[in-house]
Amino acid sequence: MPQRHHQGHKRTPKQLALIIKRCLPMVLTGSGMLCTTANAEEYYFDPIMLETTKSGMQTTDLSRFSKKYAQLPGTYQVDIWLNKKKVSQKKITFTANAEQLLQPQFTVEQL
């Protein structure tokens, strides 16, 4: 049986263009499937990912973060937009309403 020596593939520019033309739609379609966003109303984060080496620690309740737009109440540095234009950046306090959604607490001076 004759032995073949691999000399590499030498392709002409026309052949390369044809390969790209045939493969590009598959690459773009595949990358589009990988880059889609999750639109689920609820998410799940496994608390085991926060496991520590210290024994006896209580498990943190992460149920708040399983909902869309979840954030803890507190004071946050936020951008203030008016008519699609950023007008300032301020520290605003947010409190949770009955549905556990955050509501900004503006002072009279801030308004």
MOZIKA-V376417 format. One line per field, one symbol per residue. phi: phi as a letter, one per 40 degrees, with the letter a starting at -180 (. if undefined). A space follows every 50 residues. Layout:
phi = ???
This chain:
phi = .ccbbcbgcbbcdccccccccccddcccccccccbcccbccbbbbccccb dbcccgcccccbcdccbcgcaccibbcbcbbbfgbcbabacbcbbccccg ccbcbcccccc
